Amino acid sequence: MKRLSTILAAGAVALTMSTPVLAGSVGIPRSYATAQPDTETIAELQQASEAAQTEARAGNKNNPAFARKSYEIDQLVERMKSGEQVSQNQIDEALQPVRIW
């Protein structure tokens, strides 16, 4: 019985130690085929950025939230143009109006 429990314990330790090796490389993105950026989405994002800039200049000059939102949208557009994958959640969040609390 002791021999069986020793073998099981050794097997469990070996499996625990080898799991990271079997999992593969961590932090290295897999290469996927890069799709062309969606020009319609980019146009929508650019309009949202311009709307935020206009709002910042017109009625909310003391609130930097509009300028920050415009900057974040511009960064997202640049990432899309460079071919970087952007999640739909990030796009949806960028298209939301600025929230001022």
N, CA, C and O of each residue as an XYZ file, in Angstrom:
404
protein
N       0.821     -1.185      0.000
C       0.000      0.000      0.000
C       0.868      1.254      0.000
O       0.583      2.229     -0.695
N       1.941      1.203      0.801
C       2.826      2.359      0.865
C       3.481      2.614     -0.492
O       3.683      3.760     -0.894
N       3.809      1.525     -1.188
C       4.447      1.655     -2.484
C       3.486      2.317     -3.483
O       3.911      3.147     -4.286
N       2.215      1.962     -3.439
C       1.219      2.533     -4.337
C       1.031      4.024     -4.063
O       0.954      4.817     -5.001
N       0.957      4.406     -2.817
C       0.785      5.822     -2.491
C       2.029      6.623     -2.867
O       1.919      7.788     -3.252
N       3.200      6.018     -2.762
C       4.433      6.693     -3.168
C       4.442      6.925     -4.679
O       4.837      7.989     -5.155
N       4.004      5.920     -5.417
C       3.953      6.050     -6.876
C       2.940      7.117     -7.279
O       3.208      7.932     -8.161
N       1.770      7.109     -6.626
C       0.758      8.124     -6.931
C       1.238      9.525     -6.575
O       0.993     10.471     -7.325
N       1.910      9.667     -5.456
C       2.431     10.972     -5.054
C       3.492     11.451     -6.040
O       3.506     12.623     -6.415
N       4.367     10.565     -6.454
C       5.411     10.929     -7.425
C       4.776     11.310     -8.762
O       5.222     12.253     -9.417
N       3.748     10.586     -9.162
C       3.051     10.904    -10.407
C       2.372     12.265    -10.344
O       2.400     13.035    -11.304
N       1.757     12.552     -9.189
C       1.091     13.846     -9.025
C       2.100     14.986     -9.070
O       1.846     16.018     -9.690
N       3.234     14.805     -8.422
C       4.282     15.835     -8.439
C       4.825     16.011     -9.854
O       5.038     17.141    -10.293
N       5.052     14.923    -10.567
C       5.572     15.011    -11.929
C       4.573     15.707    -12.848
O       4.962     16.519    -13.687
N       3.302     15.396    -12.694
C       2.280     16.041    -13.519
C       2.187     17.531    -13.206
O       2.041     18.356    -14.108
N       2.273     17.866    -11.924
C       2.223     19.271    -11.520
C       3.403     20.042    -12.088
O       3.250     21.177    -12.539
N       4.564     19.438    -12.068
C       5.762     20.114    -12.563
C       5.775     20.201    -14.092
O       6.358     21.133    -14.646
N       5.150     19.257    -14.773
C       5.210     19.255    -16.231
C       4.055     20.022    -16.878
O       4.100     20.280    -18.080
N       3.039     20.387    -16.129
C       1.882     21.073    -16.697
C       2.268     22.367    -17.415
O       1.805     22.577    -18.536
N       3.094     23.247    -16.832
C       3.467     24.460    -17.565
C       4.201     24.161    -18.877
O       4.048     24.894    -19.854
N       4.979     23.111    -18.897
C       5.711     22.758    -20.105
C       4.744     22.277    -21.182
O       4.903     22.602    -22.359
N       3.753     21.511    -20.778
C       2.781     20.985    -21.725
C       1.828     22.062    -22.233
O       1.255     21.927    -23.313
N       1.659     23.129    -21.455
C       0.720     24.181    -21.823
C       1.219     25.016    -22.992
O       0.416     25.626    -23.698
N       2.500     25.054    -23.205
C       3.034     25.849    -24.310
C       3.544     27.188    -23.828
O       3.554     27.469    -22.629
N       3.961     28.000    -24.758
C       4.544     29.295    -24.437
C       3.478     30.252    -23.921
O       2.369     30.321    -24.451
N       3.834     30.976    -22.891
C       2.929     31.951    -22.307
C       3.402     33.337    -22.727
O       4.598     33.627    -22.703
N       2.463     34.182    -23.110
C       2.806     35.552    -23.453
C       3.231     35.737    -24.890
O       3.503     36.862    -25.309
N       3.296     34.679    -25.647
C       3.658     34.802    -27.048
C       2.385     34.646    -27.855
O       1.795     33.566    -27.875
N       1.953     35.706    -28.519
C       0.702     35.617    -29.260
C       0.832     34.695    -30.465
O       1.881     34.622    -31.104
N      -0.225     34.014    -30.750
C      -0.247     33.171    -31.941
C      -0.436     34.082    -33.149
O      -1.083     35.126    -33.061
N       0.125     33.679    -34.256
C      -0.005     34.527    -35.449
C      -1.266     34.127    -36.203
O      -1.412     32.991    -36.653
N      -2.152     35.071    -36.324
C      -3.383     34.875    -37.065
C      -3.301     35.702    -38.335
O      -2.526     36.655    -38.425
N      -4.094     35.331    -39.295
C      -4.144     36.123    -40.524
C      -4.736     37.484    -40.182
O      -5.808     37.570    -39.583
N      -4.043     38.530    -40.562
C      -4.528     39.863    -40.236
C      -5.501     40.319    -41.310
O      -5.187     40.327    -42.501
N      -6.661     40.688    -40.869
C      -7.680     41.188    -41.797
C      -7.483     42.684    -41.993
O      -6.923     43.376    -41.143
N      -7.952     43.156    -43.118
C      -7.880     44.584    -43.380
C      -8.796     45.308    -42.394
O      -9.882     44.814    -42.092
N      -8.382     46.452    -41.895
C      -9.238     47.187    -40.973
C     -10.545     47.590    -41.657
O     -10.568     47.955    -42.833
N     -11.606     47.515    -40.901
C     -12.932     47.839    -41.418
C     -13.044     49.352    -41.570
O     -13.043     50.079    -40.577
N     -13.142     49.824    -42.804
C     -13.156     51.272    -43.053
C     -14.421     51.923    -42.496
O     -14.393     53.084    -42.088
N     -15.515     51.189    -42.479
C     -16.757     51.748    -41.933
C     -16.622     51.976    -40.423
O     -17.050     53.006    -39.902
N     -16.028     51.014    -39.734
C     -15.832     51.155    -38.288
C     -14.867     52.289    -37.992
O     -15.076     53.061    -37.056
N     -13.809     52.390    -38.788
C     -12.835     53.463    -38.588
C     -13.508     54.821    -38.801
O     -13.258     55.761    -38.047
N     -14.355     54.926    -39.817
C     -15.062     56.185    -40.076
C     -15.987     56.535    -38.909
O     -16.079     57.696    -38.511
N     -16.669     55.527    -38.364
C     -17.543     55.762    -37.204
C     -16.740     56.259    -36.008
O     -17.148     57.188    -35.311
N     -15.589     55.624    -35.782
C     -14.745     56.025    -34.659
C     -14.207     57.441    -34.856
O     -14.141     58.221    -33.906
N     -13.825     57.771    -36.081
C     -13.316     59.118    -36.339
C     -14.410     60.163    -36.130
O     -14.128     61.256    -35.639
N     -15.649     59.845    -36.494
C     -16.757     60.768    -36.253
C     -16.981     60.947    -34.754
O     -17.238     62.058    -34.290
N     -16.886     59.859    -34.000
C     -17.054     59.950    -32.551
C     -15.948     60.791    -31.932
O     -16.191     61.550    -30.994
N     -14.736     60.657    -32.455
C     -13.614     61.450    -31.957
C     -13.831     62.934    -32.235
O     -13.601     63.781    -31.372
N     -14.276     63.233    -33.452
C     -14.530     64.632    -33.813
C     -15.674     65.213    -32.979
O     -15.632     66.381    -32.593
N     -16.695     64.396    -32.703
C     -17.812     64.867    -31.878
C     -17.336     65.181    -30.464
O     -17.763     66.172    -29.871
N     -16.465     64.353    -29.927
C     -15.936     64.605    -28.585
C     -15.095     65.877    -28.570
O     -15.171     66.659    -27.622
N     -14.288     66.091    -29.619
C     -13.477     67.307    -29.697
C     -14.367     68.541    -29.813
O     -14.111     69.559    -29.170
N     -15.397     68.449    -30.625
C     -16.318     69.576    -30.795
C     -17.010     69.903    -29.480
O     -17.129     71.071    -29.110
N     -17.460     68.888    -28.784
C     -18.124     69.079    -27.493
C     -17.163     69.689    -26.479
O     -17.560     70.535    -25.679
N     -15.917     69.269    -26.509
C     -14.922     69.822    -25.584
C     -14.693     71.305    -25.867
O     -14.534     72.098    -24.939
N     -14.677     71.678    -27.140
C     -14.429     73.075    -27.503
C     -15.648     73.958    -27.285
O     -15.524     75.121    -26.900
N     -16.821     73.401    -27.534
C     -18.034     74.224    -27.519
C     -18.595     74.435    -26.110
O     -18.670     75.569    -25.638
N     -18.980     73.371    -25.451
C     -19.732     73.563    -24.224
C     -19.048     73.122    -22.953
O     -19.456     73.544    -21.871
N     -18.041     72.306    -23.035
C     -17.433     71.745    -21.829
C     -15.935     72.001    -21.800
O     -15.141     71.073    -21.643
N     -15.563     73.228    -21.947
C     -14.139     73.561    -22.037
C     -13.366     73.223    -20.771
O     -12.159     72.987    -20.823
N     -14.050     73.199    -19.645
C     -13.358     72.924    -18.396
C     -13.272     71.439    -18.093
O     -12.688     71.054    -17.080
N     -13.836     70.603    -18.941
C     -13.845     69.175    -18.660
C     -12.928     68.438    -19.632
O     -13.215     68.361    -20.826
N     -11.824     67.895    -19.118
C     -10.877     67.201    -20.000
C     -11.346     65.819    -20.437
O     -10.660     65.161    -21.219
N     -12.499     65.363    -19.950
C     -12.986     64.028    -20.309
C     -13.226     63.905    -21.809
O     -12.991     62.846    -22.391
N     -13.691     64.977    -22.436
C     -13.964     64.938    -23.871
C     -12.672     64.841    -24.679
O     -12.606     64.092    -25.654
N     -11.666     65.579    -24.286
C     -10.379     65.510    -24.976
C      -9.746     64.133    -24.783
O      -9.154     63.585    -25.712
N      -9.872     63.574    -23.577
C      -9.326     62.251    -23.295
C     -10.033     61.196    -24.145
O      -9.391     60.299    -24.691
N     -11.352     61.308    -24.253
C     -12.127     60.361    -25.056
C     -11.697     60.436    -26.524
O     -11.534     59.405    -27.177
N     -11.516     61.647    -27.037
C     -11.068     61.824    -28.411
C      -9.692     61.195    -28.623
O      -9.454     60.545    -29.641
N      -8.790     61.388    -27.665
C      -7.447     60.814    -27.749
C      -7.510     59.292    -27.751
O      -6.829     58.644    -28.546
N      -8.327     58.713    -26.862
C      -8.447     57.254    -26.786
C      -8.996     56.680    -28.092
O      -8.538     55.637    -28.560
N      -9.975     57.362    -28.673
C     -10.536     56.897    -29.943
C      -9.486     56.974    -31.047
O      -9.367     56.059    -31.863
N      -8.724     58.067    -31.071
C      -7.674     58.212    -32.083
C      -6.627     57.103    -31.955
O      -6.149     56.577    -32.960
N      -6.277     56.754    -30.729
C      -5.320     55.667    -30.508
C      -5.877     54.335    -31.011
O      -5.153     53.537    -31.607
N      -7.153     54.105    -30.771
C      -7.805     52.881    -31.234
C      -7.810     52.810    -32.762
O      -7.560     51.752    -33.340
N      -8.094     53.933    -33.406
C      -8.094     53.981    -34.867
C      -6.696     53.673    -35.399
O      -6.554     52.914    -36.358
N      -5.681     54.243    -34.797
C      -4.306     53.992    -35.248
C      -3.934     52.526    -35.091
O      -3.261     51.958    -35.951
N      -4.370     51.911    -33.997
C      -4.105     50.481    -33.799
C      -4.787     49.653    -34.879
O      -4.211     48.689    -35.384
N      -6.009     50.027    -35.232
C      -6.737     49.298    -36.267
C      -6.064     49.463    -37.628
O      -5.951     48.506    -38.394
N      -5.619     50.684    -37.920
C      -4.970     50.944    -39.207
C      -3.650     50.198    -39.334
O      -3.258     49.808    -40.433
N      -2.962     49.999    -38.209
C      -1.687     49.294    -38.250
C      -1.864     47.778    -38.350
O      -0.890     47.037    -38.480
N      -3.128     47.325    -38.287
C      -3.386     45.894    -38.452
C      -3.510     45.137    -37.152
O      -3.695     43.920    -37.163
N      -3.413     45.827    -36.033
C      -3.537     45.167    -34.733
C      -4.988     44.742    -34.511
O      -5.923     45.458    -34.869
N      -5.155     43.573    -33.919
C      -6.493     43.080    -33.632
C      -7.091     43.896    -32.486
O      -6.446     44.100    -31.458
N      -8.315     44.355    -32.671
C      -9.016     45.145    -31.661
C     -10.326     44.437    -31.349
O     -11.064     44.059    -32.259
N     -10.617     44.257    -30.069
C     -11.838     43.542    -29.709
C     -13.072     44.410    -29.952
O     -13.006     45.639    -29.933
N     -14.175     43.749    -30.176
C     -15.437     44.452    -30.410
C     -15.841     45.247    -29.170
O     -16.464     46.302    -29.289
N     -15.492     44.752    -27.985
C     -15.813     45.481    -26.751
C     -15.115     46.834    -26.710
O     -15.702     47.821    -26.267
N     -13.874     46.888    -27.164
C     -13.147     48.154    -27.186
C     -13.795     49.135    -28.158
O     -13.881     50.330    -27.878
N     -14.247     48.627    -29.294
C     -14.903     49.492    -30.277
C     -16.220     50.009    -29.712
O     -16.523     51.198    -29.811
N     -17.001     49.107    -29.120
C     -18.287     49.513    -28.546
C     -18.103     50.548    -27.443
O     -18.870     51.505    -27.340
N     -17.079     50.345    -26.622
C     -16.805     51.297    -25.536
C     -16.392     52.657    -26.092
O     -16.776     53.694    -25.551
N     -15.618     52.653    -27.161
C     -15.171     53.914    -27.760
C     -16.336     54.688    -28.368
O     -16.317     55.919    -28.395
N     -17.344     53.977    -28.854
C     -18.486     54.637    -29.483
C     -19.511     55.147    -28.465
O     -20.443     55.862    -28.832
N     -19.345     54.786    -27.200
C     -20.251     55.274    -26.161
C     -19.964     56.759    -25.904
O     -18.822     57.204    -26.020
N     -21.009     57.521    -25.554
C     -20.768     58.944    -25.255
C     -19.955     59.104    -23.976
O     -19.867     58.194    -23.151
N     -19.370     60.277    -23.840
C     -18.572     60.573    -22.647
C     -19.495     60.642    -21.449
O     -20.562     61.253    -21.505
N     -19.079     60.016    -20.373
C     -19.869     60.056    -19.139
C     -19.178     60.980    -18.147
O     -18.012     60.791    -17.800
N     -19.906     61.956    -17.711
C     -19.378     62.907    -16.725
C     -20.190     62.742    -15.450
O     -21.413     62.878    -15.458
N     -19.508     62.451    -14.371
C     -20.197     62.222    -13.086
C     -19.985     63.382    -12.175
O     -20.482     63.382    -11.049
